[in-house]
Amino acid sequence: MVPLKEARGNYSPINHKISNWGYRIMSKEPKIVVMGSENVGKTTIMEKLIGNIGKVEYNGTTVAIDYGNIILNNRKIHLFGTPGQPRFEFMREITLNGAYFVLLIVDATTGLKDIDKKIINTIHLRNIPYAVFINKIDSCNDEILNNLKKEINELCPNCEHIMKGSALNDKGISKLKLILENI
């Protein structure tokens, strides 16, 4: 298979799905999977992007797949949020089937956890384009944020975008929506 970066040519980095021939085919209704470890803000980000979503929570923690869709650029985009607890790894694996793009959410106050690193490894193995959203930036200082961003850059050399924000305070959500508009 032709490496993704070589296969892109003049196309936008996230506009074409990888096929067996090494290039990406545009998806009419892309499936985006929102992933990350527990309590990083996946559900909150989905709610900020979409509004009302289907969710199942127990004591404020997601225990099933969140779902919602949004129309951007006249395309319906389906978002599936996965639970972050280790016991739900099987759900993350299943949800990635047919994924067009992954949005990995990382908590700026706790950094990359082992689950996040496993998710990144799985995304790489499946050759799925992805972006990282560093959430809760208003709860940490610049030094911690810069170190986290450096660690992500080293661990995720093929990451399409690394952005930062705060879902609770609507920071970075408009940029995230712009990225989703262009997949």
WOURCOR-V580757 format. One record per pair of residues at least 12 apart in sequence whose C-alpha atoms are under 10 Angstrom apart, sorted by sequence separation. I is the first residue (numbers start at 1). J is the second residue. D is the distance in whole Angstrom. If there is no record, write none. Layout:
I|J|D / I|J|D
This chain:
4|16|10 / 11|23|10 / 14|26|9 / 15|27|8 / 34|46|8 / 43|55|8 / 54|66|6 / 55|67|7 / 67|79|6 / 68|80|7 / 80|92|10 / 82|94|10 / 104|116|8 / 120|132|10 / 163|175|8 / 164|176|9 / 4|17|10 / 11|24|9 / 17|30|9 / 53|66|7 / 54|67|5 / 55|68|9 / 66|79|8 / 67|80|5 / 68|81|9 / 82|95|8 / 149|162|8 / 163|176|8 / 4|18|8 / 7|21|9 / 8|22|9 / 9|23|9 / 43|57|10 / 53|67|6 / 54|68|6 / 65|79|10 / 66|80|6 / 67|81|6 / 81|95|9 / 82|96|10 / 134|148|9 / 149|163|9 / 162|176|10 / 3|18|10 / 7|22|6 / 8|23|7 / 52|67|9 / 53|68|5 / 54|69|10 / 65|80|6 / 66|81|5 / 67|82|9 / 80|95|7 / 104|119|8 / 134|149|8 / 149|164|9 / 161|176|10 / 2|18|10 / 6|22|9 / 7|23|5 / 8|24|8 / 52|68|7 / 53|69|8 / 65|81|6 / 66|82|6 / 80|96|9 / 104|120|8 / 1|18|9 / 2|19|10 / 5|22|10 / 6|23|9 / 7|24|8 / 50|67|10 / 51|68|8 / 52|69|9 / 64|81|9 / 65|82|5 / 66|83|8 / 102|119|10 / 132|149|10 / 1|19|9 / 2|20|9 / 4|22|7 / 5|23|9 / 43|61|9 / 50|68|7 / 51|69|9 / 64|82|7 / 65|83|7 / 102|120|10 / 134|152|10 / 161|179|9 / 1|20|7 / 2|21|7 / 3|22|7 / 4|23|7 / 43|62|8 / 47|66|10 / 49|68|9 / 50|69|7 / 51|70|9 / 62|81|9 / 63|82|8 / 64|83|6 / 80|99|9 / 104|123|10 / 145|164|9 / 160|179|10 / 1|21|6 / 2|22|5 / 3|23|9 / 4|24|8 / 42|62|9 / 46|66|8 / 47|67|10 / 49|69|9 / 50|70|6 / 62|82|8 / 63|83|6 / 64|84|10 / 79|99|10 / 132|152|8 / 1|22|5 / 2|23|8 / 39|60|9 / 46|67|8 / 47|68|9 / 49|70|8 / 50|71|9 / 62|83|5 / 63|84|9 / 78|99|10 / 81|102|10 / 102|123|8 / 132|153|10 / 1|23|9 / 39|61|7 / 43|65|10 / 46|68|8 / 61|83|8 / 62|84|8 / 63|85|8 / 78|100|10 / 79|101|10 / 80|102|10 / 81|103|9 / 101|123|9 / 112|134|10 / 38|61|8 / 39|62|9 / 43|66|7 / 46|69|9 / 61|84|9 / 62|85|9 / 65|88|10 / 79|102|9 / 80|103|10 / 111|134|9 / 38|62|8 / 42|66|9 / 43|67|9 / 61|85|9 / 63|87|10 / 64|88|8 / 79|103|10 / 99|123|10 / 111|135|10 / 132|156|9 / 55|80|10 / 63|88|8 / 108|133|9 / 109|134|9 / 131|156|9 / 53|79|9 / 54|80|10 / 55|81|9 / 57|83|10 / 65|91|8 / 89|115|9 / 93|119|9 / 96|122|9 / 101|127|10 / 102|128|7 / 103|129|9 / 104|130|7 / 105|131|9 / 106|132|7 / 107|133|9 / 108|134|6 / 109|135|8 / 110|136|10 / 130|156|10 / 138|164|10 / 53|80|10 / 54|81|10 / 56|83|10 / 64|91|8 / 65|92|9 / 92|119|8 / 96|123|8 / 99|126|10 / 101|128|6 / 102|129|6 / 103|130|6 / 104|131|6 / 105|132|6 / 106|133|6 / 107|134|6 / 108|135|6 / 109|136|7 / 131|158|9 / 132|159|7 / 137|164|7 / 138|165|8 / 139|166|9 / 50|78|10 / 53|81|10 / 86|114|10 / 100|128|7 / 101|129|5 / 102|130|5 / 103|131|5 / 104|132|5 / 105|133|5 / 106|134|5 / 107|135|5 / 108|136|6 / 109|137|7 / 130|158|8 / 131|159|6 / 132|160|8 / 133|161|8 / 134|162|7 / 135|163|9 / 136|164|8 / 137|165|6 / 138|166|7 / 50|79|9 / 86|115|7 / 89|118|10 / 93|122|8 / 97|126|9 / 99|128|7 / 100|129|7 / 101|130|5 / 102|131|7 / 103|132|6 / 104|133|6 / 105|134|6 / 106|135|6 / 107|136|6 / 108|137|6 / 109|138|9 / 129|158|8 / 130|159|6 / 131|160|5 / 132|161|6 / 133|162|6 / 134|163|6 / 135|164|6 / 136|165|6 / 137|166|6 / 138|167|10 / 49|79|10 / 65|95|8 / 85|115|8 / 89|119|9 / 92|122|10 / 93|123|10 / 96|126|9 / 98|128|10 / 99|129|9 / 100|130|9 / 101|131|8 / 102|132|9 / 103|133|7 / 104|134|8 / 105|135|7 / 106|136|9 / 107|137|8 / 108|138|9 / 109|139|6 / 110|140|9 / 128|158|10 / 129|159|7 / 130|160|6 / 131|161|5 / 132|162|5 / 133|163|5 / 134|164|4 / 135|165|5 / 136|166|5 / 137|167|9 / 138|168|10 / 34|65|10 / 84|115|8 / 108|139|8 / 109|140|6 / 127|158|10 / 128|159|10 / 129|160|7 / 130|161|7 / 131|162|6 / 132|163|6 / 133|164|5 / 134|165|6 / 135|166|5 / 136|167|7 / 138|169|9 / 33|65|10 / 34|66|9 / 84|116|9 / 96|128|9 / 107|139|10 / 108|140|7 / 109|141|9 / 120|152|10 / 124|156|9 / 129|161|10 / 130|162|9 / 131|163|8 / 132|164|8 / 133|165|7 / 134|166|8 / 135|167|7 / 136|168|8 / 33|66|10 / 34|67|10 / 46|79|8 / 107|140|10 / 108|141|9 / 111|144|9 / 133|166|9 / 134|167|10 / 135|168|9 / 136|169|9 / 138|171|9 / 33|67|9 / 46|80|9 / 110|144|10 / 111|145|9 / 121|155|9 / 124|158|8 / 133|167|10 / 137|171|9 / 46|81|8 / 109|144|8 / 117|152|10 / 120|155|8 / 121|156|9 / 124|159|10 / 136|171|9 / 137|172|10 / 45|81|10 / 108|144|8 / 109|145|8 / 111|147|9 / 112|148|8 / 120|156|7 / 135|171|9 / 32|69|10 / 43|80|10 / 108|145|6 / 111|148|6 / 112|149|10 / 135|172|9 / 31|69|9 / 42|80|10 / 43|81|7 / 107|145|10 / 108|146|10 / 110|148|9 / 111|149|9 / 117|155|8 / 134|172|9 / 30|69|10 / 42|81|7 / 43|82|9 / 108|147|10 / 109|148|9 / 112|151|8 / 117|156|10 / 120|159|9 / 133|172|9 / 29|69|10 / 42|82|8 / 43|83|9 / 108|148|7 / 111|151|9 / 112|152|8 / 133|173|10 / 42|83|8 / 107|148|10 / 108|149|9 / 111|152|9 / 29|71|9 / 42|84|9 / 106|148|9 / 41|84|10 / 112|155|10 / 133|176|8 / 38|82|10 / 39|83|9 / 40|84|8 / 132|176|10 / 29|74|10 / 30|75|8 / 31|76|9 / 32|77|7 / 33|78|8 / 34|79|7 / 35|80|9 / 36|81|9 / 37|82|9 / 38|83|7 / 39|84|7 / 131|176|9 / 28|74|10 / 29|75|6 / 30|76|7 / 31|77|6 / 32|78|6 / 33|79|6 / 34|80|6 / 35|81|6 / 36|82|8 / 37|83|8 / 38|84|4 / 39|85|9 / 106|152|10 / 28|75|6 / 29|76|5 / 30|77|5 / 31|78|5 / 32|79|5 / 33|80|5 / 34|81|5 / 35|82|6 / 36|83|8 / 37|84|4 / 38|85|5 / 27|75|9 / 28|76|7 / 29|77|5 / 30|78|6 / 31|79|6 / 32|80|6 / 33|81|6 / 34|82|6 / 35|83|8 / 36|84|6 / 37|85|6 / 38|86|8 / 131|179|9 / 27|76|10 / 28|77|8 / 29|78|7 / 30|79|9 / 31|80|7 / 32|81|9 / 33|82|7 / 34|83|9 / 35|84|7 / 36|85|9 / 37|86|8 / 131|180|10 / 27|77|10 / 129|183|10 / 36|92|10 / 108|164|9 / 35|92|8 / 103|160|10 / 107|164|10 / 108|165|9 / 34|92|10 / 103|161|10 / 104|162|10 / 105|163|10 / 106|164|9 / 107|165|10 / 108|166|9 / 33|92|9 / 101|160|10 / 103|162|10 / 105|164|10 / 107|166|10 / 35|95|10 / 45|105|9 / 34|95|10 / 35|96|10 / 42|103|9 / 33|95|7 / 34|96|10 / 42|104|9 / 32|95|10 / 33|96|7 / 42|105|6 / 31|95|10 / 32|96|9 / 33|97|10 / 40|104|10 / 41|105|7 / 42|106|9 / 31|96|9 / 33|98|10 / 40|105|6 / 41|106|8 / 42|107|10 / 31|97|9 / 32|98|9 / 33|99|7 / 39|105|10 / 40|106|6 / 41|107|8 / 31|98|7 / 32|99|6 / 33|100|8 / 34|101|9 / 35|102|7 / 36|103|8 / 37|104|9 / 38|105|10 / 39|106|9 / 40|107|5 / 30|98|9 / 31|99|5 / 32|100|6 / 33|101|7 / 34|102|6 / 35|103|6 / 36|104|5 / 37|105|8 / 38|106|10 / 39|107|8 / 40|108|9 / 30|99|8 / 31|100|5 / 32|101|5 / 33|102|5 / 34|103|5 / 35|104|5 / 36|105|5 / 37|106|7 / 38|107|9 / 40|109|9 / 30|100|6 / 31|101|7 / 32|102|5 / 33|103|6 / 34|104|6 / 35|105|6 / 36|106|6 / 37|107|8 / 40|110|9 / 29|100|9 / 30|101|8 / 31|102|9 / 32|103|7 / 33|104|8 / 34|105|7 / 35|106|9 / 36|107|9 / 40|111|10 / 27|100|8 / 103|176|9 / 26|100|9 / 25|100|10 / 37|112|9 / 38|113|10 / 24|100|10 / 36|112|9 / 37|113|7 / 36|113|9 / 37|114|8 / 38|115|9 / 103|180|10 / 37|115|6 / 38|116|10 / 36|115|7 / 37|116|6 / 101|180|9 / 35|115|10 / 36|116|6 / 37|117|9 / 35|116|8 / 36|117|9 / 37|118|10 / 17|99|9 / 18|100|9 / 36|118|10 / 37|119|9 / 101|183|8 / 17|100|6 / 36|119|7 / 100|183|9 / 16|100|9 / 17|101|9 / 35|119|8 / 36|120|9 / 15|100|10 / 35|120|10 / 14|100|9 / 15|101|10 / 14|101|8 / 45|133|10 / 45|135|9 / 42|133|10 / 40|133|10 / 41|134|10 / 42|135|9 / 40|134|9 / 41|135|7 / 40|135|7 / 41|136|8 / 34|130|10 / 36|132|10 / 40|136|8 / 33|130|9 / 34|131|10 / 35|132|10 / 36|133|10 / 32|130|9 / 34|132|10 / 77|180|8 / 77|181|9 / 72|177|9 / 73|178|10 / 76|181|10 / 72|178|9 / 75|181|8 / 77|183|9 / 73|180|10 / 74|181|9 / 72|180|8 / 73|181|6 / 75|183|10 / 18|127|8 / 72|181|5 / 73|182|8 / 17|127|10 / 18|128|8 / 70|180|10 / 71|181|9 / 72|182|9 / 73|183|10 / 17|128|8 / 18|129|9 / 70|181|10 / 72|183|10 / 17|129|8 / 16|129|10 / 14|128|10 / 15|129|10 / 14|129|7 / 13|129|9 / 14|130|8 / 14|131|10 / 49|167|9 / 48|167|7 / 47|167|9 / 48|168|8 / 45|166|9 / 46|167|9 / 48|169|10 / 49|170|10 / 44|166|10 / 45|167|5 / 48|170|7 / 4|127|8 / 44|167|6 / 45|168|8 / 3|127|9 / 4|128|10 / 43|167|10 / 44|168|7 / 49|173|7 / 4|129|9 / 41|166|9 / 42|167|9 / 45|170|9 / 48|173|7 / 49|174|8 / 41|167|7 / 48|174|10 / 40|167|10 / 41|168|8 / 45|172|10 / 46|173|10 / 49|176|8 / 50|177|10 / 45|173|8 / 49|177|7 / 48|177|10 / 45|176|9 / 49|180|10 / 14|160|7 / 13|160|7 / 14|161|10 / 13|161|10 / 32|180|9 / 30|180|10 / 32|183|10 / 5|158|9 / 30|183|8 / 4|158|9 / 27|183|9 / 26|183|8 / 14|179|9 / 14|180|9 / 15|181|10 / 17|183|9 / 15|182|7 / 16|183|8 / 14|182|7 / 15|183|5 / 13|182|9 / 14|183|5 / 12|182|8 / 13|183|8 / 12|183|8
